[in-house]
Amino acid sequence: MKPSQADEAAIRALLGLTPTGDAEDVPVVAGLFDREGRMLCWASNKRETTGDPTAHAEVLVLRDAGRAGTGAKAGDWRLDDVTLAVTLEPCAMCAGAILNARVPRVVFGAYEPKTGAAGSLIDVLREPRNLHRPEVVGGVLAQECGQVLSTWFASVRERG
């Protein structure tokens, strides 16, 4: 599926929130957007800074949205009226969380051939046996998103 202007705007907004410099965590940012394209909440990876192996950007933003009642009904964990955008293809853990939150639409930037679970390595999100299958748009501003990651990994190698 071809990305819309709103999809590109969402990924651009997330790129603007990407941690820079000597950030400890891989600079992946996720956000939830309403139908009008307004960002409702966002998060970046916090695995290293929190010591929590589940603290991926997608999981953190879903937790925040569920607590805040971002779903269709106040206080509802079902996030069935939003788009989740993320700068890197979700992994299997994040894809499972996305499915459980009932997110109807997922937009991502760079593909992740080693762990991607939205079409690269496996496709958890579009598995036909799932009760819920979100629309998925991948590769949105992939080059820009990939460059952020390449630059970060180069700086990690330099730091030793």
C-alpha positions, 0 to 999 in steps of 0.5 A, a space after each residue: 500500500 502506498 503511503 499517504 501524505 499523513 503517513 509521511 507527516 507522521 514519520 517526519 514528526 517522529 524523526 523530529 523527536 528522535 534522540 540524538 548524540 550519545 543516546 544509550 538506546 537504539 533511536 526508535 520512536 513510535 507515536 499514536 495519531 488520531 484520524 486528523 493526523 494529530 499526535 496523541 502520544 509518543 515514546 522512544 526506546 528505553 530498554 537500556 535506560 530502564 533495564 526493561 527488555 520490553 521497553 520498546 517504543 511501540 510497547 511504551 506508547 501503547 501502555 501510555 495510551 491505554 492508561 490515558 484512555 486514548 481508545 474510543 471509550 475513556 479508559 479503554 485499552 482498545 486503541 481501535 481508532 488510531 494509527 500507530 507510526 514507528 520509525 522502524 518495523 515492529 518486532 514480534 513482541 511489538 507486533 503482538 502488543 499492537 494486535 492485542 491493543 486492536 490498533 487498526 493501522 500501522 505505519 513504519 519507516 525502515 524495514 528490519 530484515 533481522 527481526 521485522 515482524 511486519 513483512 521482513 522476517 515474518 508477518 505477525 500483523 497480517 497473519 490470516 489466522 489472527 482475529 485482528 489484522 491491521 492495515 500495514 504501510 511500510 517503508 515510509 521515509 525508509 531512507 531517512 529512518 535508516 540513516 538515523 539508525 546507521 548513524 547511531 550504530 556507527 557512533 556506538 562502534 566509535 565509543 567502543 
